[in-house]
Amino acid sequence: MNPDEWFQLANSIALAGWLTLALSPLAPRLLQVFGGTVIPLVLSVGYTAIVLTHWADGQGGFDSLRSVEQLFQNRWLLLAGWVHYLAFDLLLGAWQVRTARREGIAHVALIPCLLATFLFGPAGYVLFQSLRASHRASKARLADERGILANAHLALARLAEDSPRYTGLAVLLGAAIVPLLGALTLDTRMFQGINVWIKPLKFHVALVVYLFTLAVFSRFASVEITRRPWWQRHERVVVLAVVLEVVWIGAAAALATASHFNEAPYWAAIYSAMGMAAIVLTSASASLAWAIHRYPAGNLSPAVRTGLVWGLALTLPLTLITAGTLSGLGSHWVGGTPSDAGGLGLMGWSRDGGDLRVAHFFATHALHIVPLAALVCARLFGRDARTPVNIAAFVYIAWVAATFIPALMGKPFLAGMFSS
């Protein structure tokens, strides 16, 4: 195998580790050992083997930046450096999971830290330490707020009761990730510069997170609403839309063709239908925002409830704007190389042109990030601090716009940091 093939394999192994850390509350000991020990050890053994067999071939060293640049001219040693990052970032993520569980930090609150560590390493460490400091400072003053996310085990145990349909589908899609990882390892076919199974894998992960989030947040809406027949029918339609989406994307991967922007016969019609399905499944966040606002339940502070409503309510319109523009342009790339092979990190975002998937990503995660900001506001400014939460929501809208508009102009995300 050449360095490029080993690179793809190492990425797949690391991604499996991050998924196990994200899902670790389902089986804490087993998944932590797998994601926090076994997979980092595999990556470390691979790193050691590469260094031992290819170190003598390299030039340069570590005494200056120019020497490091010269050292990484050797592709095998460049690969070793990348595996180094994968292993140590994963170890850092595992430490965060263990520390959060020991200190009583809710796993759902930890997810943004894991995501930041996955993408930007030390930045995730800074975010996690900030979360720890905030958690410790607010234990006595906001004990009732801990009821939202303080115990991940309790939250998971209640999911089936709070929303059996969303929870059941999330578990099913989570289980489907395992065969997808197997396909990713065994199938070497490529499409648009990446393995054909990476896209279905990303969609499964995103939908699992989305469905679990809806299930958790459903407990903060009155059961008088969530058990009404029309609400139940809407949930069934959402579940059907999700199933259709994953089947469509999986089928496209199996055929090594494009699921999105495919103008071939039948595929174009399916793409239009799946656009409607995407709107339907995203509408679940809007209906839940309305239910929590009009018919609240649970002992939520006004600040946190406001954040939940904002986050859920913003998800649909922000997604419609970003995804609608993306669909209308016929591509998520605006200039640059139309390939994910050289994209940013493991997300695949373009580094030499605009990529509308960045804004789309942040739009769909408004239901996570804005409520998290509301938690921080409640701890810093008090339970009734709605104004800071409202400001945070508008700041988030501005952030999505700040990633969307430059992409339309053909500029890559974080252009100043990653442009060559």
N, C-alpha and C positions, 0 to 999 in steps of 0.2 A: 504494500500500500504506500502511496505517495503522501507527502505532508497534507495535501488538500483533503484526501480521504480520511486521514487521521484527525484532521481538524473537525470534519463533520461528525465523526464518531464521538470525539471528546465533547462536542456541543450537546449531542443527544444524551450522553451519559450525565452531563452536568444538569441538563434540563430535567431529567428524571429525578435527580437529587432535589432540585428546587420544588418540584411538584410534591414530593413526599414531605418536605418540610411544610409546605402550604397546607397539606391535608393531614398533618401529624395529629391533630386532636381526635381523628377517627380511630387511630391505633397508636397512641403516643410512643410507647417503647419501641415497637417494631419499626415504625416509620422514622423515628429519630435515629435509631441505629443504622438504618439503611441510608437515609439522606445525610446524616451527620458523621458517620464513621465509614461505612462500606464504600460508598461512592467516592468520597474524598480520598480514601486509601487507594482505590483503583486509579484515580487520576494522578495521585502522587507516585504510584508505582510506574505509571506510564511516563510521567515527567522524568523520573529518575533514569529510566531506561533510555529516553531520548538524550538526556545530558551525558550519560556514560558513553553512549555510542557515537555521539556527534560533537562533543565539546572540542575535541582536538581539531575538528575541521573549521572552527570559527576563528575569526580575527577580532581584535579589540578586547574590551573588558568592561570593568565597572568604575574605573577611576575618573571618567569624565563623561559628559553627555555624548560627545562625539565618539568616544570609545564604545558606548552602549549602542549607538546607532550603527557603528561598524560591526559589532557583534551580531546584531539582528539582521544583517544582510544575508546571513545563512538562514534559509527557510526552515530547516529543522530546529535551529535554536530559537527562531521566531515562534515556531509552534510550541516549543518548550515554555517560552515566556507566556503564551496564551493559556496553556494548560495550568501553569503556575497561578494565573489569575483565577481560572475556573475553580481550582481546588481550594485556594485560600478564601475566596469570596463565599464558597459553599460552607466552609468551616465557620466563617464569621456568621453566616445565616443560621447554622445549627446552634452556635453559641447564643444567638439572640433568642431562638425558640426555647432553649433550656432556661435561660435567664428569665424570660418573660413568664414561663410557667412557674418557676420558683418564686417570683416576686408577685404573682397574682395579676399580671397584665394580661388582658383578654387577647386571645389569639387573633381575633378579627382586627383589633387595633394594631397588631404587629404586622399584618399583611403589607401595608404601605412601606414599612421599614425593610421587609424582605424584598419587595419589588425594587426599592431604591438600591439595596445592596446588590441585587441581581444585575441591575443596569450600571450602577456607578460606584460599587464597592465602598470606599471610605465614606462617601456621602450617606449611604445607608446606615453606617455606624454612627455618624453624627445625629441622624434622625432618630435612631433607636435610643441613644443616650438622652436625647431631648425628651422622648416619650417616657423613659424611666424617671427622669427628674420631675416631669409633670405629674406622673403617677404617684411618686413618693410625697410630693408637696401637697397633694390634694386628698390624701387618704382620709384624714379626720374630717375635713370641711365638707367633702362631697361624697360621703359614704353611700348615699342613696343613688348617686350617679353610677356607681360601680355595678349596680344591678343591670345596666344595659349590656355591658360587655366584660364584666369582671371575671366570669367563669365560663370558659369556652366549652367545657364539658356539659354544663347545664344548658348552655345555648343550643348545642348540637342535639341534646336529648329532647329538647322541646320542639325541634324543627318540624318533625312529622305531625305533631299536634297543631302547630301554628299554621302550616301550609302543607298538607300531605302531597298534593300534586307537584308543586315545585320541588319539594324535598326529594320525592321519589325519582323525578326525572333527573335531578342533579346527581343523585347517587348512581343512577344508570349511566349517565354521561361520564361520570368520574371513573366508573368501572371500564368504560369503553376506551379510556385513555391507555390502558395496559396493552390491548392488541394494537393500538395505533403506534405505540412505542416499538412494539415488535416489528410492525411493518416498516417503520422508519429505519430500523436497524438492518432489516433484510432486503428491502427494496432500494436499489441504487439509482432508480430513475430520477431525472432532474427536470424541473420546469421553472422557467424564469430564474435560473441560477441557483435554485435550492431544491432539496428533496421534495418529491410530490406530496409527502405526508406531513410536512411541517405545517401547512396551512390548516388542514383538518384538526391537527393537534392544538394549534393556537385557538381555533374556534371552540373546541371542546372545553379547554381550560377557561376561556372567557365566559362561556355559557354556564359552566358549573359555578363559577364565582357569582355570576349574575343571579342565578336561580337561588343559591343559598342566601344571597343578600336579600332577595325578595321574601324568602321564607322567614328570615330573622326579623325583618322590619314589619312583617305582617302582624306580629304580636302587639304592635303599638297602634293598631287600628281595631276598633270595636268589633267583636265577633258578631254583633247584630248586623254589621255590613258584610263582613267576609263570609258569612254563612248564608247570605241571601242567594236565591236561585240565579239571579242575573250575574252576580259576582262569580259563582261557581261555573257558570257557562263561559264567562270571559276567561277564567283560568284554563278551562279545557281548550279553548281556542288558542291561547298562548302556548300551551304545551304542544298542541298540534303544529303550530308555527315553528317552534324550536326543533321538533323532530324532522320536519320537512327541510329545514335549513341544514342540519347536520347530515342528513341523507344526501342532499344535493351536493354539498361540498365534498363529502366522502366519495360519492360516485365520480365526481370530476377528477379527484385525486387518483382513483383507481384506473381511470382512463388516461391519466397524464395530460389533462386538458384544463383550460381555464373555467372556473365556475363563474367568475365575474367578468363582465365585458366580453363575453364569448358571443360572436355574431354568427356562429354556425347555425344551420337549421335546427330547430327545436330548442337549442341552448339559449338563444336570445329570448324566446318566449318564457322559458323557465326562469331566466334571470329576472325578467319583469315581475313574474309571479312571486319569486323569492324576495324581491324588493318589498312587496306588500306584506309578505310574511315577517320580514324584519321590522316593519312598522308595527305590526300587531304585537310581536313579542316585546318590543320596546314600550308599547303602550301600557304594559303592566306596571311600569314605574310611575307613570302619570296617574293611573287610577289609584294606586296605593298612596301617592302623595295627597290626593283629594280625600281619601278615607282617613288618613292620619290627621289631616287638618280639620275636617268636619266632624269626625267621630273618633276622637282619640281614646286610647286605652293605655294602661301602664303608668308607672310613676316616673314619667319623664319631666325634666325641667323644661320651662318654656324655651330656653336657649337651645337645648338639644332637639326638642320637637321642631323648632323652626328650622334647624339645620337639616333634619330628616326630610321635611317637606320641601325645602329648597333643593336639596340634592336629587331627590326623586323627581321633582317637577322639572328640573333643568335637563334631565337626561334625554327626554324625548325631543324637545325642540332643538337642543344643541346637536343631537345626533341626526335629526332630519336635515338641518342646515349643512352639516359637514358631509354626511353620507349622500345627501341629495346632490350637492355640488360635485362630489366625487363621481357619482353615477352619471351626471349630466356631461361631464368632461370626457367620460369614457376611459378614464385611467386615474390611478391615484398618484402617478408620477407627473410632475410638471417640470420638464427639462431633465437634465441629468441622464444617467444610464438606466434604462428600463430593466433593472435586475435587482434582486434582493441579495445577490452573492456578496457584494461589497457594502452592504448596509450597516447601519449603526448597531453595534452589539448583536444580541440575539433577536432583536425586534425586526431587523431588516430594513429599517427606515433609511431612505436615501441620504447619502453624505455629499453628493455632488449636484443635487437639484432639489426642487420642492417635493414634498411627500405629504399628501392630504391625510394619510393614515394617522399621522401624529395628532392632528386636531380631532380626528374621529375617535382616537383612543381616549383622549382626555374628555371628550364630550360624553362618551359612554360610561366613564368612571366618575361622573359628577355625583352619582348616588353613593360613592364611597368617600370621596375626598372632601366634599362640602360637609357631610355629617361629622367627619373627623375634625375638621376645622371648628365645627360647633362645639365639640367636646373640649377642645383647647380653649375656646372663648369662654365656655361655662366655668372652666377651672381658673382662668385668669381674671375674669370680670364678674363672675357670679352667675347663679342659676337663671336670673331674669334678664341676662344680657342679650337681648334680641338684636339690638342695633349693631354690635360687632359682628354678629352672625350674618345679618343682612349685608353688611359691608364685605364680609368674606365671600358671600355668594356673588356679589357684583365683581369682586376682584377675580373670582374664578372664571366668570364670563369673559372678562378682559384677557385672562390667560389663554383661554381657548381661542379667542380672536387673535392673540399674539402668536399663536402657533399656526393659525389658519391662513391669515393674510400673507405672511411671508412665503408660505408654501405655494399660494396662488401666484406669487411673483417669481417662483422658481428658486427660492432660497432654501437651503437645507435647515433642518432643525438644529439649533445651537450652532449656527454657522460660524460664529467667531471662535468656538472651541474646536470644531472638527474640520473646518475647511483646511485644505492643504496649502 
